[in-house]
Amino acid sequence: MLSIENISVFYGKAIALENVSLTLDKGEFVTLLGSNGAGKSTLLKTISGLIQPKEGRIVLDGEEIHTLPPHRIVEKGIIHVPEGREVFPDLTVRENLWMGSYIRKDLDIMKQDLEFVFDIFPRLKERETQAAGTLSGGEAQMLAIGRGLLSAPQILMLDEPSLGIAPALRDTIFDVIQKIYEEKGISCFLVEQNATLALGMSSRGYIFENGSVRYEGSADDLMNNDDVKKAYLGY
């Protein structure tokens, strides 16, 4: 479905990603792990078209997409929920959600998707007329994920959804991510610092170090790798 082939990205003369290759098949849930600055968020931004690779290519269903602008990549069904949520603070919760559907014309299905979002995130329903800038961090993360769902994704890329969120809300959000994956059949790329939680949800994983893939394999293999356990799982 999605193939990243020998991608290299530079910030000026500094290498952010070096010869990175990975895949996401239809219906897969894949986790990207690594320390801060390892290149995970840069990869998601490159897939989204926000950063242009210097080398390599990105292929979706046989079509090269790495030269497309971001809005065209959204039209292809690749949706990025960025680190830091990036909601529109002066718009209401409902208006933020509708912003996710700006490329769509299937109004009846859009309304069904909106109801699905309110069903999985009842707090958003309670606050639908409230300005997004007044939400808590966890509520804003729910809104960012909900807005992504209104874009009708084939691939949902989630960048650090647990960052800065209270544990109780974090668990709620990850339960919902699991539900979205299972009920909607959306392929997922998850960038997450909580390695145990992330790998527990995933079929496969990649571990980034210094802009390159250091380890890859099934979630079980990574959780049983001694180096991975010591560096990322805390035992």
N, C-alpha and C positions, 0 to 999 in steps of 0.2 A: 504493500500500500504506500508507505513512505520510506524512502531510502535516502540517507545522508551519506554522500560518497566523497571521502578524502577532503573534507572541508577545512580550510584554513582562513582565519580572520585575524586582522591586525588592528590595533589601536595606535595609529602613528607607526612607529617602528617596533612597538611591543607586540609580541605574539599572544593573542587571546585564545585562539583555537589552532591546533596544529594537526593536520591530517586526520581529522575525526571522521569515523565511519560508524553508522549504526542504522538500525531498521526498526520500524513499527509496523506490524502486520495488522490487518483488519481484525477488530475485536480484541486486540491485546491491551494489557495494562503494563506499561514499562516505567520503571523508576530510574531517575538520574540522581546519583549521590556524589558527594564530594565536598570538600571544605569550601569556605567562602573564597571567592576569587579563582576557583578551579575552572570556570568557563561554562557552567551549566546555564546560567541565565543568558549568557551571550549566545549559546546555541539556540535557545528558544527564540531570541530576538532575530537570529539569522533565519531560522525557519519561517518566522512571521514576515520577513522582508524588511524589518526595521534596520538591519545591518546587512550589507552586501559582502559576501565572501570574496576573498582575493583568489582563492583556488578551490577547486572541487565543484560539486553540483548537488542539488536537492531535487529528487524526483518523486512525484505523486502520481500513482497509477499510470506510470509510463511517461508522464509529461514533466519536463524540466520546469521548475517554478522559481528557481533562485534568482532569476532576473526580473520577476514580476514585482510590481509595487504592492504594498501591504493590503490595500483594499481588494485587489484581485485575489490575493491569497486567502483572505476572508471569504470571498465568493466561492473559492474552491472547497471551503468547509474546514479550514484549519483555524481554530480559535484559541487565542492566547489570553489567559487570565494572569496578568502580570503580578510580580512581587509588589507589595504596597497597595494593592487593590485598584488605585487610580479611578475611583468613582467620580462623578460630577457632583461636587458638594452642594451647589445651589439648586440642582434639580431634585425633584422628589424621588422616592424609591421607585414608584411606578414609571416615572419618566426615564430614569436610568435604565430600567429593564427594557423599555421600548426602544431605547437607543441601540440595544443589541440587535434589534430586528430590522434595522434600517435598510438592509439589502433585500429583505423578503417581501413577497407579494401575496403569500398564502395566508390571508387574514384569519380564516377560521382555524387553521392549524396553529398560527401564532397565538391565538387566544387560548387554545388548548395547552400550548407550551407555557404560557403565562400562568395558567391555573396549576400546572404541574410544579412550577417554581414555588408558587404560594403554598402548595401542598407539602413540599419537602422542606420549605423554610417558612413555617407559619409566622415567625417574627417579622418577616418582610410584609406579609399580608397585614399584620397589625400596624405596621409603620408605612404603609404604601403612600400616604399623603405627606409624610414627613421628609424634610430635606435630608439628603444623603450625608451631608456634612455633620449632622447631629448624631449619627449612628456610632455605636461602639466599634472597636476594631473587628471583633468577631462578626457583628452584623454587617459591616462594610464588606467583609470577605464573602459572606453569604450573598450579598448583592452583586459582587463582582462575578461570582460563579453563576448566579442566576442570569445576569446579563449575557454571559457567555453562552448559556443554554438557549437564550432567545435568538442567537445567531444560527441555530440549527447545525451544530458542529458534526463533522465526521470524525475529527480529531480534536480533543480538548487538551490543551497544554496548560498545566497548573504550576505556577512558580511560587514555591514556599507558602502554601495556603495556611500553615500553622504559625507563621511568623507573627510574634507579638500578640498572640491570642491566649486568653485564659484556658487552662486545661479542659474545663467542662465544655466550652464552646468548640475547642479544637476537636474533641471526640465527636461532637454532634456533626461538625463539618465533614470529618472523615467518614462517618457513617453515611452521610448523604452522598459523598463522592462515590463510595462503594455502591450505593443504590443506583446512582446515575449510570455507572458502568454496567451494572447487571441488568437494569430494566430498559435502558435506552440503547445498549449495545454500542456505545461511543468508545472509540479507541482513545487511550489516555497516555500522555506523557506527564509524569509527576516529578517535579524537582522538590526535594524535601530534606530538611536536616535531620528529622526524626527517622533514622534508618530502619529501626525495628518496625515501626508503624508502617512505613512506606513499603518495605519489602514484604510485609505481611499481606499487603493488598495486591501485590504485583505477580505477574507471571515471570518476568525477566527484569534484569537491571544492568546498568552501566555505572561504573565508578570513575569519575574524572579526577585527574591530578595534573595540575600545571597545564591546563588546556588540552590534554590528551586523555583518551580512554585507557585507564590502567587495568581495570578488570571488567569482565562482562560474563554473564551467564544467567542461569535460572535463579529465581529468588532463593530457592533452597540451597543451591550451590554457593551463592554469595554469603548467605547466613551461616554456612558451615566452613567458610574459608577463614583460616586462622588470622591472616593479615587483616581481613575485613572486620572480623570480630574485634580485634584489638583496636583498630583505628576508628571504627564507626559504630560498633554495637556495644562497646563498653565492657567487654568481658573476654 
